[in-house]
């Protein structure tokens, strides 16, 4: 028995008219008649008969109709299961290590319960590298800070951060001006972040010495263990601020967006889109309850 003959029978049983059924199914009337005759031959019974010029279901037809509805409903449910479900599928995620921990892991834990066949790879990287690999479709979802210009990417702002000038708390002095710090300590900056901090130092009498790096882990190490200033996004050192190991000297910018980003081509993949949406939802819920602690 073919499912299409069962589908034809369901429509004929509801219309009780071969012509109307043919129009609804976009079949020719002979095709509809052929499907019904084939079904009757397969089952060895008559499903419809004419009474007073109209078709009616026989007892066998009524019983088959009841069962056909359930069978076809189950088939539709099965066809609605995403094609990747039940298959091992790897989703590639990328962003700064802090973002991987803060935003990716909670969503991964939740979505893994619904589809345990999914697997994930998390890569720590800079904004620039994450955007580049998203555009080349080498990763599925990224989290970056700052503004996004590409029209090939879909994104949602999930948080906001401040960019701060900071120092080891044991060197912090409440009576110091910026020039006092600049006279004593160099500033270590992760240049891959493209911080716009120069305008913040124009009023200072002393020009700070800038040491470029390519990682904010280097910045963090310089601040904690090497008597240096650092420029960094506050969220990435939140635990050090809250534990009073690092103090903020000055906020250089506020409300820098943190975005979860997906290539538009990947948005058609259901599991990737579901994870992307879940990250957005969880971040919105967290933003309503989050409490920020400052020195």
N, C-alpha and C positions, 0 to 999 in steps of 0.2 A: 504493500500500500504506500503510495506517495503522499507526502504532506499536501501537495498542491491539490490533489483530488479531494482530500479531507477539507481543505480550505474552500474549495468550490462547493462541496456539499453544505458547509455551514452557511454560506451566502444563499444558496438555493433554498435551504430549509427556512431561512429568515424571510426571504422574499416570496417564496412559493410561486415563483414566476421565472422561467428560464430566460426570457428576454431581459428582464430587469437585472437578473443576476449576471448575465453576460456583460451588460453595460457597466455594472458596478465593478466587475473583475477585469474589465477591458479585454475580454475574450470574445471570440465569435460564439454564436449560439450553438453551432454544431460541436465546438470544443467543450462547452459546458455539458451538453448532452452526453458526449463521449466520456467525460470524467465521471458522471453519475452512473452510467452503464458499467464502466470499468469497476467502480466501487461496489456496485450490486453484484457483479460477477465474482469479485474477490471475496465478498462476504457470503455469497450464496443466498441472498434474500432481496426482496423488493423494499426500497426505501421510500419511494413516493408513488402515489397512484392518483388518478383523476377521478373526482367525484363531482357530478353536476358541472362539468367543464372546468373545474379548478383543481390544481394540485394540492394534495394534503400529504402529511407524513403518515406512514404506516407506524405500527407499534415499534417495529425494528428501527425505523427512521427516527422516531422520537428518542429512543434509547441511545442511538448513535449520536444524535445531535447533542444530548446532555454530556456525553463523554468527549465529543469532539471539542466542545468549548474548553474543557479542562486541559485536554491534550495540547491544543493550539496555544492556550495561555502559557503552559509550561515551556513550550518551544520558544515563544516570544521572550520569556524571561531568560532562557539560556542564550538566545541570540543577543540579548542586551548586555551580557557579561563582557567587559572589556577584553579585547583579543589578547592582551598581555597578561591577563589574570591567569594564574596557574602556571605561568612560565617564569623562569628566573630572569629578572630584568634588573640591570645595573643603572642606577641614577647617579650622575656625577655632580657633586656640589663643591662650590669653591668660594672662598672669601678669607678675610683676615681670621686668624685663629680664634680671636674673641668672638667674632660673629658666628663661626661654626659652632662654638660651645653655646653661645647665648640664644641663637635663633634656630639653627638647624637641628640640634639634637632633640629638643622637646618635640618637634614636629615629626622627626623620624621615629621616635618611640611610639607615637600615637598611630601613625599610618602603618607601621609594621604589624600592629595588632590586627588590622583589617586585611592586609595583604602580606603574609609572611614570606612570600616568594620574592619580594623585592629585596634588593641589596643596594648598598650605598657606598660611595667613596667620597671622603671629605679631603679637600686640598686647601692648605693655607697659602695665601698669596696676596699680592698687592692689588689695589684697585685696577691699575693699568693692565696687569696680566689677566685679571678676572674678566674685564670687559673684552679684551682681545680674544680670549678663548670662548666667550659667549658668542661673539660675532662669527667665529669660525666653527661654531657648533661642536666644540670639543668638550664642553661641559653643558649641563642641563639647566642648572639654577645657580646664580651667584648672589652674593650680598656685597654691596659696595657703599662707600660713604661719598657724599658730594653729589653734584648734579650730573645728569645723564643727557647726552646730546643725540645719540643715535636713534633713528626712526625704526631700526630693525629690532629694537628691544622693547619689550613690555616691562613695566616696573611699577612697584607700589612702595610708597614711603611708609616704613614700619616703625621708625623711631627718629629722634633728633639728638644730636650730640653737640657738645661745645669743644672747641679747640683751645687748649690752655698752655700757658707757660708754667712749668712746675719745677720743683726742687726737692731734694731730700729734706724731710722735716727738720732734721737737726741743724740745717743751714738756713732755715727760714727765719727771717727777722721782720716783724710787723712794722718796724720803723724804716725799713729800707725802701728806697725808690728803685725804679728799674735800673738807672745808671749805677746804683750801688752794686746790684747783682752783676751787671755787665762788666763792671770793673774787675770783679773777682772770678767770674765763672764763664766759660764758653757755653754756647748753646748747641746741643746736638739735635738734628732734625732729620726725619725720614723724608727725603726728597721725592720719593715715589708718590707721596700723598698730595703734592702740589698745594701746600698750605699757603694761604695769602696772609702772611703775618707782618710784612714789611711796614705797612702803614701804622701798625701798632707801636713801632719803635721810633717813629719820626721825632717825637718830642723829647726823646732821651738825649742827654748830653754826650753819652758814650756810645759809640757804635759797637754792637756786640760782635764777638767772634763766632762765626757759624761753622760748625762741623757737619758735613753732609754724611748721611748714612742711607742705607736702602732697606732698613727694617726698624720698626718701632720697638722690637725686642732689644736692639742695640741702644736705642734711646732710653729705654727703661733701665738697662744695665748701667748706662752712663750716669743716670740720675741717682740710682740707689747706691752704687759702689765706687763712683769715680768723681765725685764732687763737681758735677756739671748740671747745667740747666737742660731742660728738655721741652720740646714742643710736641704735643701728642693729643689725640682725641681722648676726652675725659673718660668715656665709657670703657676704654681699653685698660685703664689703670684704676677703675672704680674701686676694686678691692684694696689697692694700695692707698687710695685716698681715704677710704672708710676706716682702714686700720691705722691711719695717721703716720704711715711710713713716708708718704709723699704729700707735699702741700702745694696748693695752687697759688701762684704769684699773681697771675692776671689771666682773665678770659680774653682770648684774642678774637674769637668769633663765637656766635651762638646759633642755635637752630640749624646746624649743618645736617642735612637729611641723610638717613641711612635707608637704602633701598634694597628690596629683594627684586632680582632681575631675571628675566627669562627671555630667550630668543623667541621671536614670534613664530618661527617654524616649529618650535617644540611645544607650543601651547595647544596643539592638536592631540598631543599624547596624553591620554587621560590620567595616568599615574603621575606624570610630571606636573600636570596642571593641578591635580588634587593636592600634591605636596606644596606647590606654590601658594595655593589658596589657603591651605592650613597654616603655613608660616605667617601669612597676612593676618588671619583670624586670631592666632595665638598672640601675636605682637600687639594687636589692638586690645585684647583682653588684659595683657600685662601692663600696657600704658595707662590703664584706668586705675591700677592698683599699685604701681611702682612708687617707691619713696626714695628720693635722692638725698644722700647725706653729704654735706660739705664740711671741709675743715673750717 
